[in-house]
Every structure is written in C-alpha cells, then in structure tokens.
Amino acid sequence: MRAALTPIPCEEHNYNVKDGNGLPQWLAGFEAMVQLEGDFQLADGLRIVTLPGHSPGLHGLLVDTAEDRYLLASDHYPLIENYEKGIPAGSHTSLYQWYDSHKKVLELADHVLPGHDDYVLRRQIYGNTP
C-alpha cells in the first residue's frame, strides 16, 4: 500500500497519482479495499498468492480446476516467455523477490496465464479438457 500511495516518480503513472490534489484517484474507493498479509484462501479452489518482485504487494490468483491448477499471474509474468524461460520483465522492484516468487509459482501451479500476452486467447475456456 505504501508503494502505491507514494511511488517513485517513474511509477506515478502506474498508480494514477496526482489527480489535482496530489492523491491517487483510486483512493476514493479505499474504504472498500481489504489489505492482505501473505497468501489468502479466498474460496474453495481459489487462493490469492503473493508474488513480489515486479512490484511490492503483487498478487496472483491460483485456481484449482477439473483439469489442473492455473495461476493468473498478473504482472509477475507479462508474457509467457517470462514464465517459460524464468526471466523477469524489464520492470521490477527486486530481482531477488522476483526469483523467489518464480520458484513459488513453479511449486504451486501446473499452468500460468500471463498478464499481457495474447497467449491466453489460444483457448476459449481454461480448466476443462481441450
């Protein structure tokens, strides 16, 4: 939360900082937000997992399906190649944390859906037998 409220200057655009009064635009919905510490079981088969490295507090969603376990990776893996080759994208706050998160993903997920790759459009439905 601290990084989102007071990002370094080159990250301000990512957090919609300074809407005229110097505060992030998203702060208006702050009272509806829930801050999490660590991983969190959201529901049966849905777990929010911490993936720091790209940014502080980054999370992904781990989904158990009839087929396998999928991770919706958000910005931890913008492209499928970041996952497959184990290489971070160009934007990160800690390479040490990124590699720790990558190791965690390898242990938890059978498949990864990256955050910014048309790779995810190769199938219409995930979680069922193709």
C-alpha positions as a Markdown table, in Angstrom:
| # | Residue | x | y | z |
|---|---|---|---|---|
| 1 | Met | 0.0 | 0.0 | 0.0 |
| 2 | Arg | 2.9 | 2.3 | 0.8 |
| 3 | Ala | 4.4 | 1.9 | -2.7 |
| 4 | Ala | 1.0 | 2.6 | -4.3 |
| 5 | Leu | 0.5 | 5.8 | -2.2 |
| 6 | Thr | 4.0 | 7.1 | -2.6 |
| 7 | Pro | 5.5 | 5.6 | -5.7 |
| 8 | Ile | 8.9 | 6.6 | -7.1 |
| 9 | Pro | 8.5 | 9.3 | -9.8 |
| 10 | Cys | 8.8 | 6.9 | -12.8 |
| 11 | Glu | 6.0 | 4.7 | -11.3 |
| 12 | Glu | 3.5 | 7.5 | -10.6 |
| 13 | His | 1.6 | 7.0 | -13.8 |
| 14 | Asn | 1.0 | 3.3 | -12.9 |
| 15 | Tyr | -0.8 | 4.3 | -9.7 |
| 16 | Asn | -2.8 | 7.3 | -11.1 |
| 17 | Val | -1.1 | 9.6 | -8.7 |
| 18 | Lys | -1.8 | 13.3 | -8.6 |
| 19 | Asp | -5.4 | 13.9 | -9.7 |
| 20 | Gly | -5.1 | 17.6 | -8.9 |
| 21 | Asn | -4.9 | 17.3 | -5.1 |
| 22 | Gly | -1.7 | 15.2 | -5.1 |
| 23 | Leu | -3.6 | 12.0 | -4.1 |
| 24 | Pro | -4.2 | 8.8 | -6.2 |
| 25 | Gln | -7.5 | 8.7 | -8.0 |
| 26 | Trp | -8.2 | 5.2 | -6.7 |
| 27 | Leu | -8.0 | 6.4 | -3.1 |
| 28 | Ala | -11.7 | 7.3 | -3.2 |
| 29 | Gly | -12.5 | 3.6 | -3.0 |
| 30 | Phe | -10.1 | 2.9 | -0.2 |
| 31 | Glu | -12.8 | 2.1 | 2.4 |
| 32 | Ala | -13.9 | -0.8 | 0.3 |
| 33 | Met | -10.4 | -2.3 | -0.1 |
| 34 | Val | -9.1 | -5.2 | 2.1 |
| 35 | Gln | -5.4 | -5.3 | 2.7 |
| 36 | Leu | -4.0 | -8.8 | 2.8 |
| 37 | Glu | -0.8 | -10.0 | 4.5 |
| 38 | Gly | 0.6 | -13.1 | 2.8 |
| 39 | Asp | -1.4 | -15.7 | 0.9 |
| 40 | Phe | -5.1 | -15.9 | 1.4 |
| 41 | Gln | -7.7 | -18.6 | 0.8 |
| 42 | Leu | -10.5 | -16.7 | -1.0 |
| 43 | Ala | -12.8 | -19.7 | -1.5 |
| 44 | Asp | -12.6 | -23.4 | -2.3 |
| 45 | Gly | -10.2 | -23.7 | -5.2 |
| 46 | Leu | -9.3 | -20.0 | -5.2 |
| 47 | Arg | -6.2 | -18.8 | -3.4 |
| 48 | Ile | -4.6 | -15.3 | -3.6 |
| 49 | Val | -0.8 | -15.7 | -3.6 |
| 50 | Thr | 1.8 | -13.1 | -3.0 |
| 51 | Leu | 4.3 | -12.6 | -5.9 |
| 52 | Pro | 6.5 | -9.7 | -5.0 |
| 53 | Gly | 9.4 | -8.7 | -7.3 |
| 54 | His | 7.7 | -6.9 | -10.1 |
| 55 | Ser | 6.1 | -4.6 | -7.6 |
| 56 | Pro | 5.6 | -4.6 | -3.8 |
| 57 | Gly | 2.5 | -6.4 | -2.8 |
| 58 | Leu | 1.8 | -8.0 | -6.2 |
| 59 | His | -0.6 | -11.0 | -6.0 |
| 60 | Gly | -1.8 | -13.7 | -8.4 |
| 61 | Leu | -4.8 | -15.9 | -8.3 |
| 62 | Leu | -4.3 | -19.6 | -8.0 |
| 63 | Val | -7.3 | -21.6 | -9.4 |
| 64 | Asp | -7.9 | -25.3 | -8.9 |
| 65 | Thr | -9.9 | -26.7 | -11.9 |
| 66 | Ala | -11.0 | -30.1 | -13.0 |
| 67 | Glu | -8.1 | -30.1 | -15.4 |
| 68 | Asp | -5.2 | -28.7 | -13.4 |
| 69 | Arg | -4.1 | -25.8 | -11.2 |
| 70 | Tyr | -3.8 | -22.4 | -13.0 |
| 71 | Leu | -2.1 | -19.2 | -11.9 |
| 72 | Leu | -3.4 | -15.9 | -13.2 |
| 73 | Ala | -0.1 | -14.2 | -12.9 |
| 74 | Ser | -0.9 | -10.5 | -13.3 |
| 75 | Asp | 2.3 | -8.5 | -14.0 |
| 76 | His | 4.6 | -11.1 | -12.5 |
| 77 | Tyr | 4.7 | -12.7 | -15.9 |
| 78 | Pro | 3.6 | -10.2 | -18.6 |
| 79 | Leu | 4.5 | -12.7 | -21.3 |
| 80 | Ile | 4.5 | -16.5 | -21.3 |
| 81 | Glu | 8.2 | -16.4 | -22.2 |
| 82 | Asn | 8.9 | -14.8 | -18.8 |
| 83 | Tyr | 7.5 | -17.9 | -17.2 |
| 84 | Glu | 8.8 | -20.5 | -19.5 |
| 85 | Lys | 12.4 | -19.1 | -19.6 |
| 86 | Gly | 12.4 | -17.9 | -16.0 |
| 87 | Ile | 13.4 | -14.3 | -16.9 |
| 88 | Pro | 11.9 | -11.2 | -15.3 |
| 89 | Ala | 10.4 | -8.5 | -17.4 |
| 90 | Gly | 12.2 | -5.1 | -17.6 |
| 91 | Ser | 10.2 | -3.6 | -14.8 |
| 92 | His | 10.8 | -4.9 | -11.3 |
| 93 | Thr | 11.5 | -3.6 | -7.8 |
| 94 | Ser | 13.5 | -6.6 | -6.6 |
| 95 | Leu | 15.1 | -9.3 | -8.7 |
| 96 | Tyr | 15.7 | -11.4 | -5.5 |
| 97 | Gln | 12.0 | -11.3 | -4.7 |
| 98 | Trp | 11.1 | -12.0 | -8.4 |
| 99 | Tyr | 13.1 | -15.2 | -8.4 |
| 100 | Asp | 11.7 | -16.3 | -5.1 |
| 101 | Ser | 8.2 | -15.7 | -6.5 |
| 102 | His | 9.1 | -17.6 | -9.7 |
| 103 | Lys | 10.2 | -20.6 | -7.6 |
| 104 | Lys | 7.0 | -20.4 | -5.7 |
| 105 | Val | 5.0 | -20.5 | -8.9 |
| 106 | Leu | 6.9 | -23.5 | -10.2 |
| 107 | Glu | 5.9 | -25.3 | -7.0 |
| 108 | Leu | 2.3 | -24.3 | -6.9 |
| 109 | Ala | 1.0 | -24.1 | -10.5 |
| 110 | Asp | 0.6 | -26.5 | -13.4 |
| 111 | His | -0.1 | -23.7 | -15.9 |
| 112 | Val | 0.4 | -20.0 | -15.9 |
| 113 | Leu | -1.7 | -17.4 | -17.7 |
| 114 | Pro | 0.4 | -14.2 | -18.1 |
| 115 | Gly | -1.0 | -10.7 | -17.6 |
| 116 | His | -0.2 | -9.1 | -21.0 |
| 117 | Asp | 0.1 | -11.8 | -23.6 |
| 118 | Asp | -2.3 | -12.9 | -26.3 |
| 119 | Tyr | -1.2 | -16.4 | -25.4 |
| 120 | Val | -4.2 | -16.5 | -23.1 |
| 121 | Leu | -6.5 | -16.2 | -26.1 |
| 122 | Arg | -5.4 | -19.6 | -27.5 |
| 123 | Arg | -8.2 | -21.3 | -25.7 |
| 124 | Gln | -11.7 | -20.1 | -25.1 |
| 125 | Ile | -12.0 | -21.9 | -21.8 |
| 126 | Tyr | -9.4 | -23.0 | -19.3 |
| 127 | Gly | -9.9 | -25.7 | -16.7 |
| 128 | Asn | -11.6 | -28.3 | -18.9 |
| 129 | Thr | -10.2 | -30.9 | -21.2 |
| 130 | Pro | -9.4 | -29.2 | -24.6 |
